[in-house]
Amino acid sequence: MPPSCAASESRFAVGGRLTLHTRISLLLTAVVASAILALGVLWLHATRDSIDEEITAGTRVCEQWLHVLVGEELAAQSAFADERLLANIKAAGRIRANGLEVVDAAGRRIYLSPQPTYKAGSFSPAWFARVIEPKFARRRIQAGSLTLILTPDPSRSSLDAWDNLFVMTAWAFTLLTALFLAARWALNRALHPLAQIKAALECTGQGRFDTRLPVYASGDLNRLATAFNGMADRLNEAVNENVRLDSERELSRLLQERLEAERRSIAQELHDELAQGITAVRALAGAIVQRTTEQPALHGHAQSIIAVTNQIQEGIRHILLRLRPLASDSTGLSQALQRYLNLWQQHYPALALQVDLCSETIEVSDELALTVLRIIQEGLTNVVRHAAAAQVQLTLHFQQHLDGGWLELTLADNGRGLSRESGKHTGFGLTGMRERVAALQGELSIVNADGGGVCLRARLPARQTQTQ
């Protein structure tokens, strides 16, 4: 069971909106209600036809009876035929489903049948009567000087239909209510795991990647739970991997900072201690040279000491240039790199170095300048040691793209290229190069060139601050 990370929901609505269970239950209830309504319409048509058939049959029987009664009285040819006919009609009372009215020759009503006693005083609503009651014509029967008017009356039948409709409506409402509650209970029971899944998703969204779903009886829900658990496992692995990478990058950054601090300290020591001592030795040797012009053996040794100290000073200057960050130079990255490359070319005159540096003066951070320097140093060192190349081409340009400014560095040689074994074993220099580029969120690729040799490409995010 995952922990509950979600707020409690209303039983029927969440945030003013109906829940899924309620919506499905209402939809099912509405479908059944529509079916019941359609059956109700069919029932109304059938009831109307039944009333029409019933009233028509009753009226026909009543009319036949009146014709027989009138025929008997007229056949008797008695002076009191009208009185006996009226007496027989009054004795019959109300004829079922029909009203009877007797009118004399002057048009005066002399008799009207009584109102029905069945559900006396009750009538169906007028709108319902207009829907359910058929239209019937009055029947007139001439009986001598009297006129019998027979009026079909479907009010009792429509009242029965209304009462039946009321009962059926009550039962239908009860049925629909029971159906709604039963459907919602069944859906709530069947879809109850969705609340767990929702809570698990919210927990995962809040960073709780240890949340897992249980096994469900439903196959579909169980597949969903399995997919969620697999996703959570992969997210947890990815988070752990990111934490590990961040830790390694942080450790690499600290190591690089410590290494650069050690390099600065060594450069300072070389400059302050060794360089001054060599300068002193050179000064002493120069004094000996001046005072031993008449002593050829001692004079020659003194000149040799001066030459050796010059070589040592040049070597120390080269070491200091490798150890000292270029960003401290106020002349800009391009000019500082050019001085370093000129000095490097002096040490390796047999290797042709073609340089194409950006013409703009780019002021960059110490970290970026140091990264560019170390990449160039490591790349040129690998060319000298492993490439057996005769030519090296170095380009460094500033490019403005939609995602910002980038320093694009390319170092290509025409040597023997990378072997399979060299691709499997990465030295410390290349590892440090990749870590520096990754720390700046740049891109680095080292591949064999199409025409032979190795091509090193690095893209580093930069910002152009000054252009000449």
N, C-alpha and C positions, 0 to 999 in steps of 0.2 A: 504494500500500500504506500503510495507516494505521500509525502507530507503535504498538508493543505497550505498552499501559498496564495489561494484566491479568496476573495471576500465571499461571505455567505450569500446565496441567491434567494430570491423570493420563491415561494412555492409555485406561483403561476406566472410571474413576470420578473424580468431582470432589467433594472434601469429603465422601467416604464415600457419595456417591450416584452411581448409574450415569449415564453420559453419554447424550445423546439417541441417538447412533449405536448404542451398545450396547443400549439399550432397544428400539430398532426392530429390530435384528438378532435379539435374543432373542425378540421378538414374532413375527417371521417364522419363526424356527426352531421356535417353539412351535406355530405353525399347521401347519407341515409335519409336525412330530412327531405332532400330533393326527391328521392325515390318515393317517400311517403306522400309528399305533396302531389307527385304525379299520380299515385294511386288514389289520392283524394279527389283529384279532378275526374278520373275515370269513375269513381264512386258517385260523384255528383251527376255525371251524365247518365249512369245506370239508374240512379234514384229518380231522376227527372223522367226517364222513360217509364220506370215502374209506376210512378204517380200518374203519369198520363194514361197508362194502360188501365190502372185501377179505377181512376175517376171516369174514364170513358166507358168502361164496362158497367160500372155502377149506374151511370147516367142512362145507358142504353136499357138496362133492366128496369129502372124507374120509369123511363119513358114508355116502355112496353106495358108495364103494369097500368099506367095512367090511361093509355089508349084502350086497354081492355075494360077498365072501370068506366071510362066515359062511354064506350060503345054499349055496355050493358045498360047504363042509365038511359041513354038515348033510345035504345031499343024498346025499353018499357013504355015510352010515350006517356009518361005520367006528368001531371001538372006540377008535381013536386020533385021532378027529376033533379033540378039544380040544387034544391035543399038537401036531397039524399046524397048527391055527389059531394057537396061541401061537407056534409056530416061524415061521410066515409074518409074524406081526405083529412079532416080534423082528427078523426079517430086513429088514423095511421101515424099522426105526429110527424116528426122529422124523418125524412128519408135519408139514408146514409150517403154522405158525401154530396148531398144536393140540398139546395134551398128551394122551397115551393111557395109560389105567390099566386093568389087567385084574384083576378080583376073582373069587375062586372062590365056590362055593355057601355057604361058611362066612363069607364076608365078608372073607377075608384077601386082601391085595394080593399078587398073584403076579408082576405086571409093571408097570413104570413106564417110560414112554419117556424117553430121555436128554434132558438140557438142550440148548437150541439152541447151535449153534456160531457162528452169525452174531453178531458183536460180543459174544462170550461174556464174562460178568462185568460187563457195563455195563448200566445201567438209567437210565431217565429219572427226574428227581425225582418224589417221591410226589405232590406237589401238581399237577405237570404231568400225571402219569398220571391223576389223578382228573378233570382237566379234559378231556383229549384222548381217553381210552379209553372206548369204549361198554361197556355192561353186556351180557354174553352168558350164556346158560343152558347148563348142561352137557347133553350128549346121552348117553343110556344105550341100549346095544344088547345085547339078550339073545342069547347064543350058547350054547345048551344049558345046561350047569352054570356057564358063565362069564358074567360081566357086563363088557361093554366100556364104559368111561366116557370120553367124548371132551370135553375141556375147551378151548374157544377161548382162545388166548394172543396178545393184541395188544401184548405188551411190546416186540417188535422193531419193530413199526410206530410205536409211540409214541416209541421211542428214535430212529428215523430222523427223526421229526417234530421231536424235541428238538434233534437235531444241525442240522437245517435251520433251526430257529428261532434257534439260536445264531449260525449263519453270517449269517442275514438281519439279526439284531440288530447284529452287528458291522458289517455293511455299512451299515445304517441310521444307526448312530452315526457312522461315518465320513462318510456323506453329510450328516448334520445338522451335524457339525463343519465340513465344507467349506462348507456353505451359510451357516453363521453367519459364518465368516471372509470368504467372498466378499461377503455382504450388507454386512458392516461395512466392508469395503474400498470397495465401491461407494458406500455412504452417506458414508463419510469423504471420498471423492473428490468426490461430488456436493454435499455440504453443507460442504465445507471453507471456503467464503466466510463461513459463519456465524461462524467464529472471528474473521475480520476485522471483521465487523459488530459482534460483541460488544466487541472491542477498541476500535472506533471509538466505540461508545456510551459505554464507560467513559471514554475520553479526553474526549469531549464533556461527560460528567458532571463531570469534573475541571476544566472550564473551557477545554479545548483546542478552541476553536470553529473552528480552521483545519483540522481533520481532515476528509478526504474519502475516499470509497470509489471503487474503480475500476469499470470497466465489466465485467460478468460475461456469460458465454455464456448462462446460464439467463435466460429472460425474466422469471420471477417474481423472482429475486434481483436482476436488473438494475433492475426497477421499484422494489424495496425500496431499492437503492443510490441511485437517482435521487431518491426521496422523502427519504432521509436527507440527501443532499447539499443538496437544497433547504431542508430544515429547518435544516441547519448554516449555510447562507448567510443565512437569515432571522435565526437567533440571532446570527450575527456582526454583521449590520446593526443588530439591536436593541441589542447590547452597545455598539457604536460610537456609536449614537444616545444611549444612556444616558450614556456617557462624555462625549459632547459636551454633553448637557443638564446634567450635573453640573458640567462646566467652566464653562458659561454661568451656572449658578446661583451657583457659587462666585465668578465674576467679578462678577456682579450684587451679591452680598452684600458683596464687598469695596468695590465702588463705592458702595453705599449706606452702608457704614460710613464711608468717606472723606467722602461727602457730608454725613453727619450730623456728623462731626468738624468739617468746614468750617463747617457751620451753627452749631455750638456756639462755634467760634472767632469767627465773625462776630458772634454774639449777645454774646459776652463783650466784643469790641472796641466794639460799639455801646453796651453798658452802661457800660463803663469809660471810654471816650474821649468819644464823641459825647454821651452823656447827661450826663456831668459838665460838658462845655463848654456845653451848652444850659442847664443849671442855673446855671452861672456867668453866662451872658448874661442869664438871667431875673433873677438877683439884682442885676446892675448896672442893668438896666432898672427894677427896682423902686426902687432907690436914686435913680435919676434922677426917677422919678415923685414920690417924696417931696420932692425938693428943687426941683422946678420947678412947684410949684402956681401960682406967679405968672407963669409963662411958658407960656401956653396952647399955642403951636405945639410947643415942645419936649416939653411934658407929654403932648400927644396922640400924638406919635411914640413916646414911651417906652411908653405904654399899648398901642400897636399892636405894639411889639416883644414885650411880655409876652403878648399874645394869640397872636402867631405862635409863640412858644416853647411855649405850652401846646399848640397844635396839633401842633407838631413832637414834643413829648414823648408825646402821645397816639399819633401815628403810630409812633414808635419802640417804644412799649409794645405796639402791635399787631404790629409786625415781630418783636419779641422773643418774643411769644407764639407766632408761627408757627415761629420758629426753635428754641425751647427744648423739649426733650422733656417730655411731661406726666408721665412715670413718676416723675420726681424729686419730684413733689408728694405730700406725705404725706396729703392729704385724700381720695385715691382717684380712680379714673378718671372716675366719673360726675360728681363735683363739679368736677373740673378741666375736663371737656368742657363742662359747663354754663357756667362762667365764660367759656370761649372763645366759645361760641355767643352769649352775651349781648353780648360785645364785637362779634362779627360782625354781630349784628342792629342794633347801633347804627350801623354803617357802611352797612347796606342796609335802612333802615326800610320801604321800599316793598315789600319781598318778605316775605310772611308765612311765618314759620318755626314749624312745630309740632314740638315735641321731646317724645319719650317715652323717657327713659333708665331703665335698670334701677334699682330702688329699693335694691338691695343695694350695699354697698360692696365693690367687687372690686379686690383687689390683684393686679396682673399684672406680667409682666416688662417691662423697658424696651422690648424689641423689639416686643412685642405692643401696648403702649400707643402707641408711635410709629407702628405700622402703622395702628391705628384713627384716630389723629390725621390722618395723611397721606391716608387714604381720605376722611375727612370734608372735609378742606381741599380736596382735588382735586375732590371731587364738588360742593361748594358753589361752587367757582370755575368749574367748567364750567356750572353752572346760571346763574350771573350772566352768563357770557360768551356762551353759545350757546342756552340753553333758551327765553329770553323768557317765563319762567314768572312767575306771580303768587303761587304757593304752593309750599312745600317741606315735606315731612314726613320727619322723622328719627326712627328708633327704634333702640334698642340694648338688647338683652335677653340675659341669661345663661340658657341652657337646658341642663338635664342630660339626656343621652341614654345609651343602653346603651354607646356607644363613648366616653363621657367628657363633660366639660363643653365647651360651645361658646358663644362670643360671636356673636350673630346681629345684623348691622347691615343696616338698610334705609334707603335714601335715595331718595325718590320726588318728582318734580315734576309739574306740570300744563302743561308747556311744549309745544314743537312736536315733540319726540321726535327720534329718530335718523334721519338720512337714509341712503340707500344709499352716498353718497360718504363720509359719516363712518364708516360701518362698514368701508369699505375702507382708510381712512387712520387709523391709531391714533397719537395724539400721544405725546409723551414722558411726560406725566403719567399717562395710562392705562397705558402700558407699565410705568412704575415701580410703579403700583398693583398690576398683575398679578404682577410679580416679587416684591413684598413678600408678597402673599398666598401665592404658590407657595412661597416660602422657609419659611413657617410651616405648609405642608401644609394650607392652607385651601382654600376654594372662593369663586369670584367670578363673578358674572354681571351683565351690563349689557344690558337689553332694553327695547324699547318696551312701555309699560303698555297694558292694554286700553282704559282710558278716556282715553288720550292722555298724552304726556309720557314720561319715562324712569324706569325703576326699577333701582336699583343694589342688589344683594344680596351680602353677604359673610358667610361663616361661618369663624370662626377658632377653633382649639382653645385652650381656656383652663381654668384651675383656680380655683374659688371658694375663697378662703382666709378670708374674714371676712364675716359677715352681721349687719346691724343690724336 
